Amino acid sequence: MSPTAASPRHDRVPLGILYMVASSVVFAGVNALVKWEVALYPVGEVAFFRSLFSLVPCYLLILPRTGLAVLRTEHPVAHVKRALSQFCSMTSLFLAFQLMPLAGAIAISFSAPLFTTLMSILILKERVGVHRWSALLLGFAGVLLVARPGPSLLHSGALFALANAVLISTVAIAIRRMSLTESTETLTFYQLTLITLFTALLLPFGFALPAWKDALFLALAGLGNGVAQYWWTKSLHLAPPSAVTPFNYLSLVWATIIGFLVWGDAPTRRLMLGSAVVVGSGLYILWRETVRRRERAAGPAAAALDRMLR
């Protein structure tokens, strides 16, 4: 590790928030472009071109600074498994975009922190008390409000949006483990490269030569995704997650506005209430995680209090 990497990090919260807000705007725009394109072209084709063009900013931002050293990894199989989960997650989300309003799909995808907490209990054997269990149950109730379960669940796309949230939670758990030995650059490089290869396997199942305007939209979606991914990562580098992550939920606001302006999808009271419950539960879990880390760092007395409150 270089001396620069080992030096204490000085948080720059306002700049971190700015990067997170900017990434939320770009992510919303990218999702809107994807929703537009999956109505015209096969999902596999849209996924491939978005992934392919995402490599451009990824390689331009990473390779000049790291060179081929970015390829060094202690867990090549883990990278493949993580990329496969994210590939399935992305495909599920694109299918959800094809079948349901943009804001509804994004709202359900924001239940991912709930599944991440649940996976932490089942896989990482983390102890969870009444606070986070209550947030989990309330959050899942919010998902049900948005998804409106019933005979038309599959056709509404909610099932695909829910599958995306579950798969993304497994990716988050994998990143939490792999980040102990892998750099952010290595994680990002393998993620985007492998996902592009996986999406290329879908092309034989459906491909239509895009019109020049649609080709431009696909390129913009890919480039925008790469830039937004970098800004999101930069935000978490500049400031603590508890300070910047709440601003990522602005993507739901932008998605609601875009969905109304482009497709005329007026937000219903059920969508707004369910979204508020899902977002609120996710933020509460994030806040509890932050409090627990601070209490553990404060000493044994605080840790004992933490055990009583969890």
N, C-alpha and C positions, 0 to 999 in steps of 0.2 A: 504494500500500500504506500502511495506517495505521501510526502509530508503534508501536501495540500489536502489530500483526502482524509488524513488523520487529524487535522486541526479542528478545533471546536467550531461548530456551525453557528453562525449568528443569524437568527431568524429575521426575515424581512417580510412581515405579515402583510402590509398593504400591497406590496408588489406581488406576493403570492396570491392574494385575493384577486388581483387584477388578472393574473394569468388564468386562474380558475374560472372567472366569469367569462373571459375571452374564449376559453376552451368549451364552455357550456354553450355559447352562441354558435361556435363552429360545429360542434357535435349535433346540435339541433338542425342546422342547415344540411349537414351531411345525411342525417336520417331522413330529412324531407326529400332530398335528391334520390336516396335509395328507394323510398316509398314510391316516388314517381316512376322510377325505372323498373321496379319489379312488377308494375302494372302493365309494362310493355314487353319485357324480356324475361327469359328464364331466371329464376333465383340464383342458380349456380353461376350463370354468366355475370350477373351483377356483382355477386360476391367475389368472383375472380378479378374483375377489373378494378373494383374498389381496393382489394388487397394488393394487386399489382402496382397501382399508382401510389399506394401508401408507402411502398418501398422507396420511392424517390426521396421524399424528405427524410425518411429514416436513415438511408445510406448517406445522404449528404450531411446530416447532422452528426452521425456517429463515426463513420469510417475515417474522415480526416483527423479526428482526435484520437482514435484508438488503433487504427490500422487493423491488420488481421488478428491482433491480440484479442479482439472482441469474440473471436470464435472459440477461445479457450474456455472449457467448461468441465466441471466435475460430474455433471449429471445429464449426459446427452439423452438418455431414455426419458428422464423427467421432462425435458424440454418438449419432446415429441408428444408425451401424454398431455401436457398442458396445452400445447397448440391444438391437439385434437379436440380437447374439451372446448377450447375457445372457437374453433371452427364450427363445431356443432351448435354452440351458443349463438354465433353470428348467423348461421343458417336459420335457426329457429326464430331469431328476431326478424330476419328479412321476411320469413313466411308470415309472421304476425303483422308486419307492415302491409303485406299484401292483402290481409284478410280483415283488418280492423283499423279504426282511426289511430292516427299517429300518437296523440296524447295518451290514449288508453294503453297502447303498447309500451310507451315510455314509463307510464305510471307503474305498470306491473313490473317492469324491469328494475325499478327502484326498490323492489322487495329483496333484491340480492343481498343486502346486508343482513336481512333476517335469516336467510338461508346460510350465509357465511357463519353467523353465530351458531346456528343449529349444527352445521358441519364441524365447527370447532368443538362442540360438545361430543359429537359422535366419533370424530376422527382424532382430534388433538386431545381429547379427554379433559377439556377445560371445565372447571366448576362454574355453574351458573346458578344464581339465586333468584329470589322472587322478583327483583326489579327487571332483570333482562328477560325472564320467562314471561312476565306480564307484557313487556314491550313486544315480544315475539308473538304472543297470542293476539294482541291488539292489531299488530301489523298484518297478520294473516287475515284477520277480519276485514281490514281495509282492502286487501287483495281480492277477497270475495265480493266486496262491493263493486270494485272496478270490473272484475271478470264476469259478474252476473252468471254464476254456474247454472247449467241446465242442459237440455238436450242439444242446444246449439253451441255449446262451449267450443267444440273443435272448429266449427265453421266460423265462429267469431274471431278466431285467431288467439284468444286468450290463453289457450293451452300451450301454444307455441311461445307466447310471451313469458309464460310461467316457466317453461322448460329453459328459456334463455336465462332467467334469473337463477334457477337452480344450478345450471352449468357454470355460470359466471362465479357463483359462490365457490365451486370446486377450484376454479382458476385462482381465486383470491387465496384460498388455503394453500395451493401449490406455490404461489408467489411468496407467501409468508414463510414457507419452509425453505425455498430455494434462495431467497434473498440473503440468507445467512452466508452463502458461499459465492453467489453469482451477482455481478454488477447489474445496475439498471440497464446499461447499454447492451450487455449480453442477453439479458432477458428480453428486451425489446427486439433486438436483432433476430434472435431465433424465433420469437413469436410471429413477427410479420412475415419472415421468410418461409417458415413452415406452413403458415396458414395459406399463403399464396400457392404453395405446392399442393396443398389439400384441395383448395377450391378449383385448381386446374383439373383435378380428377372428375369434377362435375360437368365439364364442358361437353363431353360426348353425349350426355343425357339431354342436352338442349342448348342450341346456340343459334342466334339470329344476328346477322350483321347489322350493327346499330347505325342509324342515321347519324349524320355528322353532329347534329345538335345533341343527340342522346350520348354519343361518344364523348362529347365535351362535358356533359353532366357527369358521366361515369368517371372521367379523369378528375374533375373537380371534387367529386365525392372521395376519391382515393387520396388526392393531395390534401384535402381538408382534414381527412381522418388522420393522416400522418402528422400534420401540424398540430391538430387538437390533442393527439396523444402526447406529443412533445410538450405542449404547454401545460397539460394536466400533470405530467411528471415533474416539470419545472416548478409548478406551484407547490407540490408536495416536498420538493427539495428546498424551497425558500421559506416555508412556514410549516408549523405542526398541522397534522391532518384535522385536528379539532377546530382549527382556525379557518381552514379553507374548504374542507369537504362540504359543509352546508351549502356553499355557493354553487356546488355542482348540481344541486336540485333545481337551479334556475332553468336547466334544460327542459324541465316539464312545462315551465311558463312559456318558453320560446316555442316548444312543440305545440302547445295549445293555441298560441297565436297563429303560427304557420298553418296548422290544421284547419283553423277557421277561415283564414284568408285564401288558402289555396283550394281546399276541398269542401269548405262550408260546414265543417264538423263543429257545431256549437257544443261547448262543454255542458254536460248535464250536471244536475246537483249530485247525482250518485257518483259521477266521475270525480267531481271536486271534493266531495266528502271522503271518498275512498282514497284519493291521492293524498289528501291532507293527513289521513290516518297512517298511510304507508310511510310518507316522508317524516312525519312526527315520530313514529316508532324507530325509524332508522337513525334519526338525529339523537333520540334518547339513548339508544344503544351506544352510539359514538360517544356521547357525553359520559355515560357510565364507564366505558372503557378508559376514557381520559382520567376520570376521577380515581379509578382503581389503580392506574399506573402511578399517579401522584401519591396516593396513600401508601402504596408499597415502597415507593422511594423515600417516604417520610420516616419510616422506621417500624419496629415491631408493634408499637401501640396502635398506630394507624392501621396496620395490617390486620390486627385483631378486630378493630372496629369495622374494617372492610368485610371481614368474614361474616360479621353479624348482619350487615346491611345487604349483602348480595342476595 
